[in-house]
């Protein structure tokens, strides 16, 4: 029977694969899903800044 040896690099790659599957499992859990899986979750509406009205640079003085 031949001795089975595995390199440190192979162990590292297997570990990364397991971590990747675990991370994918955490991302796809039902309780954390947003309605569209790829869309970010928005907790509250964003504040929208209304731009100030532009003037042409001339002040209007009453006569």
HELIX and SHEET records of a PDB file:
HELIX    1   1 UNK A    8  UNK A   27  1                                  20    
HELIX    2   2 UNK A   30  UNK A   32  5                                   3    
END                                                                             
